[in-house]
Amino acid sequence: MPPPVHHILGIAACLSALLLAPACSSADSRANAALAEYQAATVANNLVAARQALLKLVRAKEDVAEYWTELGKVQAQMGAYGDAYYAFGRAYELDRSNPALLQSLTIIALRSGDVALAQKYARQLEVVSPGDPWVKLTDGWAAFSESRYNDALAASDGILADNPFDPPGKVLKARALIQLGRADEAVGILLEQVRAQPSDSGSLSLLTRIYQRRGDWPKVVDATRRLNSLNPGDRANSLALIDAAFRSGQIDLGRNVSLRMLRADSSPQDISAVLDLWARNWPSPQRVADAQKLASATPRPDQKLLYAGFLGRVGNPGDAVRIAAPLARLPVTAESAEANAVLGDALLRGGNLAGAKARFDAVIAFDPGNATALRGRSELELRVGDTRDAISDAQKLVTVLPHSSSERLLLARAYAASGNNASVQRVLWTAFQEIPGDDQIFAALSDSRSADAEALSELRAEFARQKDQKLNRGLL
């Protein structure tokens, strides 16, 4: 497991030792500057800045294995396993005598789900470092990937015989037990593990997924809070914590974690994800006040538009118009297209259908793939009874955002408005297969089959299988 950033100041000091000689070239100067940036990032616990600094460092000194190794660790911690694999591979090219690099390559291959590649490195690791536990672990995950769950369980027991609290060994055992229908036993050993090893993030992550599968939101909160304290920069875990906090009624916690993610330097993806959780799980006037305040505080137009779109969705189209209108210049350009689409959506929600259509038409004429405009125009067409055009725009929207359940549901509504029930069923069933485990799609499909008890029972069983597959996704 790569160490968290706040634990690698010692590593940074070791890297510094490699540059103690006086800077006698521009490469040395760039490397020294990059290393200073990296050290500052570790102090600030800023993974993104740490990665950027290390990228500068390897560009300045691309023949130093230690720099590539450290970059690989940071990339792995951020979940960028492809980038981590490349960095560790470059380090191994420069230092083939280092078994730790082979171990890292084995681990990254497992984390990426590439068992064959992991076995390749494990065999090399077995030669240079006999008895390395990652060799046994790789063989265990190979058995797991081939559905030989008893063999995987035996491999984990072999690992744990040497080290009873080995984190990867515990996760392998728990995953094998789950597949063998012994989920309660798996939970028991994971709880025992995190009591003995409170920093075992792998066991906490698996506990989180088990509790999510069971809908036990207070326990999801407990597990994700502990993970959040170990790695505050883990985006997926922070979102899971927000979701569970709202679902379990711990509103203050959900709000506080949300606001930590909604910073001035946050990505649009992070902001959208948090606001989607607010829209679904936090029906409170406070969310409106917070969004208004955040929209006013940010200098970034892209962030302002995200808050405007959210405010429109939750019943405040006037605020959305106020925020988006100054940015929605005409004629539409690449810089103003999204602002005009958001303004059109706000006008639609406020009842100004003609103004909304003019904005949507202008945006789509400039950018036929603008999702906000396609979605808004389809909703407008449904409102005025133009089902043919509503279906057409919704179909285009699904091609733009194929993994969004909301867009599939909009297309199903458009077909329903046209009276085409067969197409409604086709759209929902296709969505059910292509976006597995989605609660909204399952609910819509269940409603459409509520009169057929046998079909509904089969649907519920298939949805349970999909949820189980999500639980068992990945390896480590």
Order of alpha helices (4+ residues) and beta strands (2+ residues): alpha-alpha-alpha-alpha-alpha-alpha-alpha-alpha-alpha-alpha-alpha-alpha-alpha-alpha-alpha-alpha-alpha-alpha-alpha-alpha-alpha-alpha-alpha-alpha-alpha-alpha-alpha
